[in-house]
Amino acid sequence: MMGEERKRKVPRPGGRRGKGSGARLGDDPAGSRDAPALEGKGFAGKASPDRCNFPSGVWRAIRAAGLEPSAILHAAGLPASIWLNPATPLSTESYFAIWRAIEALSNDCCFALRIIEAADRTGHQPGFIAGLYAFNFRDAINRLLHLKSMVTSEKLWVTEEKGRWVMGRDWPYATEPEPSLSLDLTFCLMVNLGRRGSGRHIRPVKVQYVRPPTPCDELAEYYGCAIEFEARQNAIIFDSADLDLPFPGYSPEFLDLITKSLHKAYEELKAEGTIREQVKAAMKRVMAGGQLEIAHIASELGMSERTLQRRIAEENATYRELLVEARRELSLHLLADQHLNIDNIASMLGFRTTTSFYRAFKEWKNVSPGKWRAMNAASGQD
């Protein structure tokens, strides 16, 4: 145990060593200049909303390992369409439910290794691939964890002291322990990244699990180190010297290109995945059927009604405000179709009468639906 270690801010790779920090940094400032500085216990610099995502690359690997995403989501009690849209935001509760369902359906305590093996065939996540072209193992981890922190509310932390580098993570919105499979996969991916990037068989010094002992010789063999169960924390520990092993495939030009692309993609993913946009999209899908109760929309998004209410409030909005926005946006889209009459549009928007729709539309655009359609038919503007 490293009881005297404290979770701290990790400096930018290639930067200056903090006085007394025990940090060991990369030796190539130029090569690592674009790697992000990691913030304190959690890499996100400020509190983030309860938001997790399940990357499409992980779904592909799970499917190749023999489990169908639709069956997993059914077992988890979530909409089967979630795996088709990587931008779908998940609460920590739903994210954990998916991993528990995978554990139950696979009935394999080493299923994390099956996912790793499958990902080697189907393709890893972009952040992992970018890490393979980093300056060294430390630089690769920093890049990977920074990108991960951009789209999830989990808090990854690191400490480094007396020649040992320790990584773990916390879940600020969790009400139960992280599923074993989720944690195993994270730690195995770190080991895989180090081995593939360096070309050496890097072994952790120790892996710590809070959970009770689980007989899985294959997992222990993969790590190549002692596994401590019933530990005080979930953590993976490396020798600091291993983190400074250079990656032969280091390519600053490729890193610069892919880092910019990934940042842009993640920002777009976050924009598409904001709860405001997700709620409005769900409302538009069910609007014609009139199933606009918050409980139904919460079910569509794979979360509880309480979680949805909290996440809407975190974006300084109300459910009613989002419903008005969704109706207004959809009304403009429908009015652009000259083949739809206004009575039908009013019905498709969930209004009980056409008069109610006219009244609402005049509040939005200061003109009637018919006049707006006539004014914008030629220009196509709204």
C-alpha positions as CSV (number, residue, x, y, z in Angstrom):
1,M,0.0,0.0,0.0
2,M,1.1,3.5,-0.7
3,G,-0.6,5.2,2.3
4,E,1.6,8.2,2.2
5,E,1.0,9.1,-1.4
6,R,-1.4,11.8,-2.2
7,K,-3.4,12.5,-5.3
8,R,-2.0,15.5,-7.0
9,K,-1.9,17.6,-10.1
10,V,0.2,16.0,-12.8
11,P,2.3,18.5,-14.8
12,R,2.3,18.8,-18.5
13,P,4.7,16.2,-20.1
14,G,7.9,17.9,-21.1
15,G,7.3,20.7,-18.6
16,R,9.2,21.6,-15.5
17,R,9.4,19.3,-12.6
18,G,7.5,20.6,-9.6
19,K,9.7,21.1,-6.5
20,G,9.3,18.2,-4.2
21,S,6.6,16.6,-6.3
22,G,8.4,13.4,-7.1
23,A,7.2,13.8,-10.7
24,R,9.2,12.3,-13.5
25,L,8.6,14.0,-16.8
26,G,9.2,13.3,-20.4
27,D,12.5,14.3,-21.9
28,D,11.2,15.9,-25.1
29,P,9.4,19.2,-24.5
30,A,8.9,19.8,-28.2
31,G,7.5,16.3,-28.8
32,S,5.1,16.6,-25.9
33,R,4.1,20.2,-26.1
34,D,0.6,19.4,-27.3
35,A,-0.1,16.8,-24.5
36,P,-2.6,18.2,-22.0
37,A,-1.8,19.1,-18.4
38,L,-3.9,16.9,-16.2
39,E,-5.8,18.6,-13.4
40,G,-5.6,17.3,-9.9
41,K,-7.5,14.3,-8.7
42,G,-9.9,14.5,-11.6
43,F,-8.5,15.6,-15.0
44,A,-11.5,17.8,-15.6
45,G,-10.7,21.2,-14.2
46,K,-14.1,21.8,-12.8
47,A,-17.2,19.8,-11.7
48,S,-18.8,18.1,-14.7
49,P,-22.4,16.8,-15.1
50,D,-23.2,13.2,-14.7
51,R,-22.3,12.1,-18.2
52,C,-20.8,8.9,-19.5
53,N,-20.5,7.6,-23.0
54,F,-20.0,4.1,-24.5
55,P,-17.7,4.4,-27.5
56,S,-18.6,2.7,-30.8
57,G,-15.2,1.1,-30.8
58,V,-15.9,-0.7,-27.6
59,W,-19.3,-1.9,-28.9
60,R,-17.6,-3.3,-32.0
61,A,-15.1,-5.2,-29.9
62,I,-17.8,-6.6,-27.5
63,R,-19.8,-7.7,-30.5
64,A,-16.7,-9.4,-32.0
65,A,-16.2,-11.1,-28.7
66,G,-19.5,-12.8,-29.0
67,L,-22.2,-10.5,-27.4
68,E,-24.8,-8.6,-29.3
69,P,-25.3,-5.0,-28.1
70,S,-29.1,-5.2,-28.4
71,A,-29.1,-8.2,-26.0
72,I,-26.9,-6.4,-23.6
73,L,-29.0,-3.3,-23.6
74,H,-32.2,-5.3,-23.2
75,A,-30.6,-7.0,-20.1
76,A,-29.6,-3.6,-18.8
77,G,-33.2,-2.3,-19.2
78,L,-32.1,0.4,-21.7
79,P,-33.2,1.3,-25.3
80,A,-31.6,-1.0,-27.9
81,S,-30.7,2.0,-30.1
82,I,-28.1,3.4,-27.7
83,W,-25.2,1.5,-29.2
84,L,-26.0,3.0,-32.7
85,N,-25.3,6.5,-31.5
86,P,-22.0,7.1,-29.6
87,A,-23.2,10.6,-28.8
88,T,-25.9,9.3,-26.5
89,P,-25.2,10.5,-23.0
90,L,-25.6,8.0,-20.2
91,S,-25.9,8.5,-16.5
92,T,-23.4,6.7,-14.3
93,E,-26.2,4.4,-13.3
94,S,-27.0,3.4,-16.9
95,Y,-23.3,3.1,-17.7
96,F,-22.8,0.7,-14.8
97,A,-25.9,-1.2,-15.8
98,I,-24.5,-1.9,-19.2
99,W,-21.3,-3.4,-17.7
100,R,-23.2,-5.5,-15.2
101,A,-25.3,-6.9,-18.1
102,I,-22.1,-7.7,-20.0
103,E,-20.7,-9.5,-16.9
104,A,-23.9,-11.5,-16.6
105,L,-24.2,-12.5,-20.2
106,S,-20.5,-13.3,-20.7
107,N,-20.2,-15.3,-17.5
108,D,-16.5,-14.9,-17.9
109,C,-14.4,-13.2,-15.2
110,C,-11.7,-12.5,-17.8
111,F,-14.0,-11.0,-20.4
112,A,-11.9,-7.8,-20.4
113,L,-9.2,-9.8,-22.2
114,R,-11.7,-11.0,-24.8
115,I,-12.6,-7.4,-25.5
116,I,-8.9,-6.4,-25.8
117,E,-8.2,-9.3,-28.2
118,A,-11.3,-8.4,-30.3
119,A,-10.3,-4.7,-30.4
120,D,-6.9,-5.7,-31.8
121,R,-8.9,-7.1,-34.7
122,T,-11.8,-4.6,-35.1
123,G,-9.9,-1.4,-34.2
124,H,-9.2,0.5,-31.0
125,Q,-10.6,3.8,-30.0
126,P,-8.9,6.9,-31.6
127,G,-7.4,8.0,-28.3
128,F,-5.7,4.7,-27.9
129,I,-4.3,4.8,-31.5
130,A,-3.0,8.3,-31.0
131,G,-1.2,7.1,-27.9
132,L,0.8,4.6,-29.9
133,Y,2.5,7.6,-31.7
134,A,3.3,9.4,-28.4
135,F,6.8,10.2,-27.3
136,N,6.8,7.7,-24.4
137,F,4.4,5.7,-22.2
138,R,3.8,8.7,-19.9
139,D,3.0,11.0,-22.8
140,A,0.6,8.3,-24.3
141,I,-1.3,7.9,-21.0
142,N,-1.6,11.6,-20.4
143,R,-3.1,12.1,-23.9
144,L,-5.5,9.2,-23.6
145,L,-6.8,10.2,-20.2
146,H,-7.2,13.9,-21.2
147,L,-9.3,12.9,-24.2
148,K,-11.3,10.6,-22.0
149,S,-11.9,13.4,-19.5
150,M,-13.5,15.6,-22.2
151,V,-16.6,13.4,-22.6
152,T,-17.2,11.6,-19.3
153,S,-17.8,12.6,-15.7
154,E,-15.5,10.0,-14.2
155,K,-12.5,11.4,-12.3
156,L,-9.2,9.9,-13.2
157,W,-6.4,10.5,-10.7
158,V,-2.7,9.8,-10.5
159,T,0.1,10.0,-7.9
160,E,3.8,9.5,-8.3
161,E,6.3,9.1,-5.5
162,K,9.4,7.1,-4.7
163,G,9.6,5.6,-8.2
164,R,6.0,4.4,-8.3
165,W,3.3,5.8,-10.6
166,V,-0.3,5.1,-9.5
167,M,-3.6,5.6,-11.4
168,G,-7.1,5.1,-10.3
169,R,-10.5,6.7,-10.8
170,D,-13.5,7.9,-8.9
171,W,-17.2,8.2,-9.9
172,P,-18.7,11.2,-8.3
173,Y,-22.2,10.3,-9.2
174,A,-22.0,6.6,-8.4
175,T,-24.2,5.1,-5.8
176,E,-22.6,1.6,-6.0
177,P,-19.2,0.2,-6.8
178,E,-17.9,0.3,-10.4
179,P,-18.5,-3.1,-12.1
180,S,-15.4,-5.3,-12.1
181,L,-15.4,-5.7,-15.9
182,S,-15.3,-1.9,-16.5
183,L,-12.3,-1.6,-14.2
184,D,-10.5,-4.6,-15.6
185,L,-10.8,-3.3,-19.1
186,T,-9.4,0.1,-18.1
187,F,-6.4,-1.4,-16.5
188,C,-5.8,-3.9,-19.2
189,L,-6.0,-1.2,-21.8
190,M,-3.3,0.7,-20.0
191,V,-1.0,-2.3,-20.0
192,N,-1.8,-3.0,-23.7
193,L,-1.0,0.6,-24.6
194,G,2.4,0.4,-22.9
195,R,3.3,-2.9,-24.4
196,R,2.3,-2.1,-28.0
197,G,3.7,1.4,-27.9
198,S,7.1,0.5,-26.4
199,G,7.5,-2.9,-28.0
200,R,8.4,-4.3,-24.5
201,H,6.5,-6.6,-22.2
202,I,5.8,-3.9,-19.6
203,R,4.3,-5.3,-16.3
204,P,2.6,-3.3,-13.6
205,V,4.2,-3.5,-10.2
206,K,0.8,-4.2,-8.6
207,V,-2.9,-4.1,-9.4
208,Q,-5.2,-3.2,-6.5
209,Y,-8.9,-4.1,-6.3
210,V,-11.4,-3.2,-3.6
211,R,-13.5,-6.2,-4.5
212,P,-13.2,-9.6,-2.8
213,P,-10.8,-12.2,-4.3
214,T,-11.9,-13.4,-7.7
215,P,-10.2,-16.5,-9.1
216,C,-9.0,-15.5,-12.5
217,D,-5.6,-16.9,-13.3
218,E,-5.7,-15.6,-16.9
219,L,-6.1,-12.0,-15.7
220,A,-3.2,-12.3,-13.3
221,E,-1.1,-13.9,-16.0
222,Y,-1.9,-11.0,-18.4
223,Y,-0.8,-8.4,-15.8
224,G,2.2,-10.4,-14.9
225,C,2.2,-9.0,-11.3
226,A,0.6,-9.5,-8.0
227,I,-3.1,-8.6,-7.7
228,E,-4.1,-7.3,-4.3
229,F,-7.8,-7.8,-3.5
230,E,-9.8,-6.1,-0.7
231,A,-7.5,-3.1,-1.1
232,R,-8.4,0.4,0.1
233,Q,-8.6,1.6,-3.5
234,N,-8.8,0.4,-7.1
235,A,-5.5,1.3,-8.7
236,I,-2.8,0.1,-11.1
237,I,0.8,0.8,-10.2
238,F,3.8,1.0,-12.6
239,D,7.4,1.6,-12.1
240,S,8.1,5.2,-13.0
241,A,11.0,4.1,-15.2
242,D,8.6,2.2,-17.4
243,L,6.6,5.3,-18.1
244,D,9.6,6.9,-19.5
245,L,10.3,4.1,-22.0
246,P,10.3,5.7,-25.5
247,F,7.8,4.7,-28.2
248,P,9.6,3.8,-31.4
249,G,6.6,4.9,-33.5
250,Y,6.8,8.4,-32.1
251,S,5.6,10.9,-34.7
252,P,5.1,14.5,-33.7
253,E,3.6,15.4,-37.1
254,F,1.0,12.6,-36.8
255,L,0.3,13.5,-33.2
256,D,-0.3,17.1,-34.1
257,L,-2.7,16.1,-36.8
258,I,-4.7,13.5,-34.9
259,T,-4.8,15.6,-31.7
260,K,-6.4,18.5,-33.5
261,S,-8.9,16.1,-35.2
262,L,-9.7,14.3,-32.0
263,H,-10.3,17.6,-30.1
264,K,-12.6,18.8,-32.8
265,A,-14.5,15.4,-32.9
266,Y,-14.8,15.3,-29.1
267,E,-16.1,18.9,-29.0
268,E,-18.7,18.0,-31.7
269,L,-19.6,14.9,-29.8
270,K,-20.1,16.9,-26.6
271,A,-22.2,19.4,-28.4
272,E,-24.4,16.7,-30.0
273,G,-24.5,14.9,-26.7
274,T,-25.6,17.7,-24.4
275,I,-28.7,16.8,-22.5
276,R,-30.5,19.7,-24.0
277,E,-30.1,18.4,-27.5
278,Q,-30.7,14.8,-26.5
279,V,-33.9,15.7,-24.8
280,K,-35.2,17.7,-27.7
281,A,-34.3,15.0,-30.2
282,A,-36.2,12.5,-28.1
283,M,-39.2,14.8,-27.9
284,K,-39.2,15.3,-31.6
285,R,-39.2,11.5,-32.2
286,V,-42.3,10.9,-30.0
287,M,-44.1,14.2,-30.4
288,A,-46.7,13.0,-32.9
289,G,-47.7,10.2,-30.6
290,G,-48.2,12.6,-27.7
291,Q,-45.8,10.7,-25.4
292,L,-44.2,13.8,-24.0
293,E,-44.3,13.0,-20.3
294,I,-40.9,13.4,-18.7
295,A,-41.0,9.8,-17.5
296,H,-41.3,8.6,-21.2
297,I,-38.5,10.8,-22.4
298,A,-36.2,9.7,-19.6
299,S,-36.9,6.1,-20.6
300,E,-36.0,7.0,-24.2
301,L,-32.7,8.3,-23.0
302,G,-31.9,5.4,-20.8
303,M,-32.0,7.1,-17.4
304,S,-34.4,7.6,-14.5
305,E,-36.8,10.6,-14.4
306,R,-34.9,12.0,-11.4
307,T,-31.6,11.8,-13.2
308,L,-33.1,13.5,-16.3
309,Q,-34.5,16.3,-14.1
310,R,-31.2,16.9,-12.4
311,R,-29.2,16.9,-15.7
312,I,-31.6,19.4,-17.3
313,A,-31.2,21.6,-14.3
314,E,-27.4,21.4,-14.6
315,E,-27.8,23.1,-18.0
316,N,-29.9,25.8,-16.4
317,A,-33.0,24.8,-18.3
318,T,-36.4,23.3,-17.5
319,Y,-38.3,20.5,-19.1
320,R,-41.0,22.9,-20.3
321,E,-38.5,25.2,-21.9
322,L,-37.0,22.3,-23.9
323,L,-40.4,21.2,-25.0
324,V,-41.2,24.6,-26.3
325,E,-37.8,24.7,-28.1
326,A,-38.4,21.3,-29.6
327,R,-41.8,22.2,-30.9
328,R,-40.6,25.5,-32.4
329,E,-37.6,23.8,-34.2
330,L,-39.8,20.9,-35.5
331,S,-42.5,23.3,-36.6
332,L,-40.1,25.2,-38.9
333,H,-38.8,21.9,-40.3
334,L,-42.4,20.7,-41.0
335,L,-43.6,24.0,-42.4
336,A,-40.7,23.9,-45.0
337,D,-42.5,20.9,-46.5
338,Q,-45.1,22.4,-48.8
339,H,-47.0,19.0,-48.9
340,L,-48.0,19.1,-45.3
341,N,-51.1,21.1,-44.4
342,I,-51.1,23.1,-41.2
343,D,-53.7,21.1,-39.5
344,N,-51.6,18.0,-39.9
345,I,-48.5,19.9,-38.6
346,A,-50.4,21.0,-35.5
347,S,-51.3,17.4,-34.8
348,M,-47.7,16.2,-35.4
349,L,-46.5,18.7,-32.9
350,G,-48.8,17.4,-30.2
351,F,-51.2,20.4,-30.2
352,R,-54.7,19.5,-29.4
353,T,-56.1,22.1,-31.8
354,T,-54.8,24.0,-34.8
355,T,-55.8,27.3,-33.0
356,S,-53.4,26.4,-30.1
357,F,-50.6,25.9,-32.7
358,Y,-51.4,29.3,-34.4
359,R,-51.2,31.0,-31.0
360,A,-47.9,29.4,-30.1
361,F,-46.3,30.0,-33.5
362,K,-47.2,33.7,-33.4
363,E,-45.4,34.0,-30.1
364,W,-42.3,32.4,-31.6
365,K,-42.1,34.2,-35.0
366,N,-44.6,37.1,-34.7
367,V,-46.5,35.8,-37.8
368,S,-48.9,33.0,-38.5
369,P,-47.6,29.6,-39.7
370,G,-49.2,30.2,-43.2
371,K,-47.6,33.6,-43.6
372,W,-44.2,32.4,-42.4
373,R,-44.4,29.5,-44.9
374,A,-45.2,32.0,-47.7
375,M,-42.4,34.4,-46.7
376,N,-39.8,31.7,-46.5
377,A,-40.8,29.4,-49.4
378,A,-38.4,31.1,-51.9
379,S,-35.5,31.9,-49.6
380,G,-35.6,28.7,-47.5
381,Q,-34.6,30.8,-44.4
382,D,-36.3,30.6,-41.0
